[in-house]
Amino acid sequence: MRADHEIRVEIPGVRPPSVHTLSPDGLESLWNSICCRPMSPLQREVLERALTGPCAERTVIRHLAANPYLALPFGDCELRISRANTAEGELA
């Protein structure tokens, strides 16, 4: 997966899927769109590091190369990141 590929982001049951470009700016924008939502301090720290840390883009790329999606705990649900071209049925 190249870094300029598109990713599909969703919070099942809360936010419908949307497509973003996988880039440091795109991941930071994603963080900025969810950082005000209620979550524990630990979840906030983990999500912020996962989405804006120095290796965030590389970590997402590596995870998606081996798995259909990356699930990050988010409040009482999860944030899912997958390749934008992944079939809906593969996410279950």
PyMOL CGO cylinders between C-alpha atoms (Angstrom):
from pymol import cmd
from pymol.cgo import CYLINDER

trace = [
    CYLINDER, 0.00, 0.00, 0.00, 1.46, 3.32, -1.02, 0.3, 1, 1, 1, 1, 1, 1,
    CYLINDER, 1.46, 3.32, -1.02, 1.18, 6.26, 1.35, 0.3, 1, 1, 1, 1, 1, 1,
    CYLINDER, 1.18, 6.26, 1.35, -0.90, 8.29, -1.12, 0.3, 1, 1, 1, 1, 1, 1,
    CYLINDER, -0.90, 8.29, -1.12, -3.69, 5.72, -1.29, 0.3, 1, 1, 1, 1, 1, 1,
    CYLINDER, -3.69, 5.72, -1.29, -7.12, 6.44, 0.04, 0.3, 1, 1, 1, 1, 1, 1,
    CYLINDER, -7.12, 6.44, 0.04, -8.45, 5.01, 3.29, 0.3, 1, 1, 1, 1, 1, 1,
    CYLINDER, -8.45, 5.01, 3.29, -11.98, 4.43, 4.48, 0.3, 1, 1, 1, 1, 1, 1,
    CYLINDER, -11.98, 4.43, 4.48, -12.72, 5.75, 7.98, 0.3, 1, 1, 1, 1, 1, 1,
    CYLINDER, -12.72, 5.75, 7.98, -15.82, 5.00, 10.03, 0.3, 1, 1, 1, 1, 1, 1,
    CYLINDER, -15.82, 5.00, 10.03, -17.17, 4.76, 13.54, 0.3, 1, 1, 1, 1, 1, 1,
    CYLINDER, -17.17, 4.76, 13.54, -19.76, 1.97, 13.22, 0.3, 1, 1, 1, 1, 1, 1,
    CYLINDER, -19.76, 1.97, 13.22, -23.16, 3.07, 14.51, 0.3, 1, 1, 1, 1, 1, 1,
    CYLINDER, -23.16, 3.07, 14.51, -21.98, 6.67, 15.00, 0.3, 1, 1, 1, 1, 1, 1,
    CYLINDER, -21.98, 6.67, 15.00, -20.39, 8.02, 11.83, 0.3, 1, 1, 1, 1, 1, 1,
    CYLINDER, -20.39, 8.02, 11.83, -20.89, 6.72, 8.29, 0.3, 1, 1, 1, 1, 1, 1,
    CYLINDER, -20.89, 6.72, 8.29, -17.82, 5.74, 6.26, 0.3, 1, 1, 1, 1, 1, 1,
    CYLINDER, -17.82, 5.74, 6.26, -15.85, 8.50, 4.58, 0.3, 1, 1, 1, 1, 1, 1,
    CYLINDER, -15.85, 8.50, 4.58, -12.82, 8.35, 2.31, 0.3, 1, 1, 1, 1, 1, 1,
    CYLINDER, -12.82, 8.35, 2.31, -9.60, 10.26, 3.01, 0.3, 1, 1, 1, 1, 1, 1,
    CYLINDER, -9.60, 10.26, 3.01, -6.11, 10.32, 1.56, 0.3, 1, 1, 1, 1, 1, 1,
    CYLINDER, -6.11, 10.32, 1.56, -3.63, 8.48, 3.76, 0.3, 1, 1, 1, 1, 1, 1,
    CYLINDER, -3.63, 8.48, 3.76, -1.13, 11.19, 4.67, 0.3, 1, 1, 1, 1, 1, 1,
    CYLINDER, -1.13, 11.19, 4.67, 0.13, 12.85, 7.85, 0.3, 1, 1, 1, 1, 1, 1,
    CYLINDER, 0.13, 12.85, 7.85, -2.21, 15.80, 7.14, 0.3, 1, 1, 1, 1, 1, 1,
    CYLINDER, -2.21, 15.80, 7.14, -5.14, 13.46, 6.52, 0.3, 1, 1, 1, 1, 1, 1,
    CYLINDER, -5.14, 13.46, 6.52, -4.55, 11.56, 9.76, 0.3, 1, 1, 1, 1, 1, 1,
    CYLINDER, -4.55, 11.56, 9.76, -4.18, 14.80, 11.71, 0.3, 1, 1, 1, 1, 1, 1,
    CYLINDER, -4.18, 14.80, 11.71, -7.41, 16.09, 10.18, 0.3, 1, 1, 1, 1, 1, 1,
    CYLINDER, -7.41, 16.09, 10.18, -9.12, 12.87, 11.29, 0.3, 1, 1, 1, 1, 1, 1,
    CYLINDER, -9.12, 12.87, 11.29, -7.79, 13.38, 14.82, 0.3, 1, 1, 1, 1, 1, 1,
    CYLINDER, -7.79, 13.38, 14.82, -9.01, 16.99, 14.83, 0.3, 1, 1, 1, 1, 1, 1,
    CYLINDER, -9.01, 16.99, 14.83, -12.49, 15.86, 13.81, 0.3, 1, 1, 1, 1, 1, 1,
    CYLINDER, -12.49, 15.86, 13.81, -12.83, 13.41, 16.74, 0.3, 1, 1, 1, 1, 1, 1,
    CYLINDER, -12.83, 13.41, 16.74, -10.66, 14.86, 19.52, 0.3, 1, 1, 1, 1, 1, 1,
    CYLINDER, -10.66, 14.86, 19.52, -13.57, 16.77, 21.11, 0.3, 1, 1, 1, 1, 1, 1,
    CYLINDER, -13.57, 16.77, 21.11, -15.74, 13.68, 21.49, 0.3, 1, 1, 1, 1, 1, 1,
    CYLINDER, -15.74, 13.68, 21.49, -16.02, 12.06, 24.93, 0.3, 1, 1, 1, 1, 1, 1,
    CYLINDER, -16.02, 12.06, 24.93, -13.34, 9.47, 25.69, 0.3, 1, 1, 1, 1, 1, 1,
    CYLINDER, -13.34, 9.47, 25.69, -11.10, 8.50, 28.56, 0.3, 1, 1, 1, 1, 1, 1,
    CYLINDER, -11.10, 8.50, 28.56, -7.75, 10.24, 28.97, 0.3, 1, 1, 1, 1, 1, 1,
    CYLINDER, -7.75, 10.24, 28.97, -5.97, 6.99, 28.07, 0.3, 1, 1, 1, 1, 1, 1,
    CYLINDER, -5.97, 6.99, 28.07, -8.02, 6.55, 24.88, 0.3, 1, 1, 1, 1, 1, 1,
    CYLINDER, -8.02, 6.55, 24.88, -7.34, 10.19, 23.99, 0.3, 1, 1, 1, 1, 1, 1,
    CYLINDER, -7.34, 10.19, 23.99, -3.59, 9.66, 24.38, 0.3, 1, 1, 1, 1, 1, 1,
    CYLINDER, -3.59, 9.66, 24.38, -3.59, 6.39, 22.39, 0.3, 1, 1, 1, 1, 1, 1,
    CYLINDER, -3.59, 6.39, 22.39, -5.72, 7.81, 19.56, 0.3, 1, 1, 1, 1, 1, 1,
    CYLINDER, -5.72, 7.81, 19.56, -3.75, 11.03, 19.35, 0.3, 1, 1, 1, 1, 1, 1,
    CYLINDER, -3.75, 11.03, 19.35, -0.46, 9.12, 19.14, 0.3, 1, 1, 1, 1, 1, 1,
    CYLINDER, -0.46, 9.12, 19.14, -1.90, 6.62, 16.62, 0.3, 1, 1, 1, 1, 1, 1,
    CYLINDER, -1.90, 6.62, 16.62, -3.16, 9.40, 14.35, 0.3, 1, 1, 1, 1, 1, 1,
    CYLINDER, -3.16, 9.40, 14.35, -0.60, 12.17, 14.80, 0.3, 1, 1, 1, 1, 1, 1,
    CYLINDER, -0.60, 12.17, 14.80, 2.54, 10.53, 16.17, 0.3, 1, 1, 1, 1, 1, 1,
    CYLINDER, 2.54, 10.53, 16.17, 5.81, 10.57, 14.24, 0.3, 1, 1, 1, 1, 1, 1,
    CYLINDER, 5.81, 10.57, 14.24, 5.20, 7.07, 12.82, 0.3, 1, 1, 1, 1, 1, 1,
    CYLINDER, 5.20, 7.07, 12.82, 1.40, 7.25, 12.45, 0.3, 1, 1, 1, 1, 1, 1,
    CYLINDER, 1.40, 7.25, 12.45, 1.27, 6.99, 8.66, 0.3, 1, 1, 1, 1, 1, 1,
    CYLINDER, 1.27, 6.99, 8.66, 3.80, 4.16, 8.54, 0.3, 1, 1, 1, 1, 1, 1,
    CYLINDER, 3.80, 4.16, 8.54, 1.98, 2.29, 11.32, 0.3, 1, 1, 1, 1, 1, 1,
    CYLINDER, 1.98, 2.29, 11.32, -1.36, 2.48, 9.47, 0.3, 1, 1, 1, 1, 1, 1,
    CYLINDER, -1.36, 2.48, 9.47, 0.29, 1.33, 6.23, 0.3, 1, 1, 1, 1, 1, 1,
    CYLINDER, 0.29, 1.33, 6.23, 1.93, -1.66, 7.93, 0.3, 1, 1, 1, 1, 1, 1,
    CYLINDER, 1.93, -1.66, 7.93, -1.23, -2.66, 9.75, 0.3, 1, 1, 1, 1, 1, 1,
    CYLINDER, -1.23, -2.66, 9.75, -3.40, -2.49, 6.62, 0.3, 1, 1, 1, 1, 1, 1,
    CYLINDER, -3.40, -2.49, 6.62, -0.85, -4.51, 4.66, 0.3, 1, 1, 1, 1, 1, 1,
    CYLINDER, -0.85, -4.51, 4.66, -1.48, -7.44, 7.01, 0.3, 1, 1, 1, 1, 1, 1,
    CYLINDER, -1.48, -7.44, 7.01, -5.10, -6.89, 8.17, 0.3, 1, 1, 1, 1, 1, 1,
    CYLINDER, -5.10, -6.89, 8.17, -8.40, -5.88, 6.58, 0.3, 1, 1, 1, 1, 1, 1,
    CYLINDER, -8.40, -5.88, 6.58, -8.82, -2.93, 8.97, 0.3, 1, 1, 1, 1, 1, 1,
    CYLINDER, -8.82, -2.93, 8.97, -7.31, -1.14, 11.94, 0.3, 1, 1, 1, 1, 1, 1,
    CYLINDER, -7.31, -1.14, 11.94, -9.69, -0.81, 14.91, 0.3, 1, 1, 1, 1, 1, 1,
    CYLINDER, -9.69, -0.81, 14.91, -8.90, 1.78, 17.57, 0.3, 1, 1, 1, 1, 1, 1,
    CYLINDER, -8.90, 1.78, 17.57, -11.00, 2.02, 20.77, 0.3, 1, 1, 1, 1, 1, 1,
    CYLINDER, -11.00, 2.02, 20.77, -12.98, 5.24, 20.78, 0.3, 1, 1, 1, 1, 1, 1,
    CYLINDER, -12.98, 5.24, 20.78, -15.30, 6.00, 23.68, 0.3, 1, 1, 1, 1, 1, 1,
    CYLINDER, -15.30, 6.00, 23.68, -17.68, 3.04, 23.88, 0.3, 1, 1, 1, 1, 1, 1,
    CYLINDER, -17.68, 3.04, 23.88, -17.18, 2.12, 20.21, 0.3, 1, 1, 1, 1, 1, 1,
    CYLINDER, -17.18, 2.12, 20.21, -14.27, 1.95, 17.79, 0.3, 1, 1, 1, 1, 1, 1,
    CYLINDER, -14.27, 1.95, 17.79, -12.70, 3.91, 14.98, 0.3, 1, 1, 1, 1, 1, 1,
    CYLINDER, -12.70, 3.91, 14.98, -12.09, 1.72, 11.92, 0.3, 1, 1, 1, 1, 1, 1,
    CYLINDER, -12.09, 1.72, 11.92, -9.59, 2.48, 9.20, 0.3, 1, 1, 1, 1, 1, 1,
    CYLINDER, -9.59, 2.48, 9.20, -9.42, 0.29, 6.10, 0.3, 1, 1, 1, 1, 1, 1,
    CYLINDER, -9.42, 0.29, 6.10, -8.32, 0.55, 2.49, 0.3, 1, 1, 1, 1, 1, 1,
    CYLINDER, -8.32, 0.55, 2.49, -10.92, 2.53, 0.53, 0.3, 1, 1, 1, 1, 1, 1,
    CYLINDER, -10.92, 2.53, 0.53, -11.13, -0.20, -2.12, 0.3, 1, 1, 1, 1, 1, 1,
    CYLINDER, -11.13, -0.20, -2.12, -11.82, -2.97, 0.42, 0.3, 1, 1, 1, 1, 1, 1,
    CYLINDER, -11.82, -2.97, 0.42, -15.14, -4.72, -0.17, 0.3, 1, 1, 1, 1, 1, 1,
    CYLINDER, -15.14, -4.72, -0.17, -17.77, -4.13, 2.50, 0.3, 1, 1, 1, 1, 1, 1,
    CYLINDER, -17.77, -4.13, 2.50, -18.06, -7.86, 3.20, 0.3, 1, 1, 1, 1, 1, 1,
    CYLINDER, -18.06, -7.86, 3.20, -14.38, -8.17, 4.12, 0.3, 1, 1, 1, 1, 1, 1,
    CYLINDER, -14.38, -8.17, 4.12, -14.77, -5.82, 7.10, 0.3, 1, 1, 1, 1, 1, 1,
    CYLINDER, -14.77, -5.82, 7.10, -16.97, -8.06, 9.18, 0.3, 1, 1, 1, 1, 1, 1,
]
cmd.load_cgo(trace, "trace")
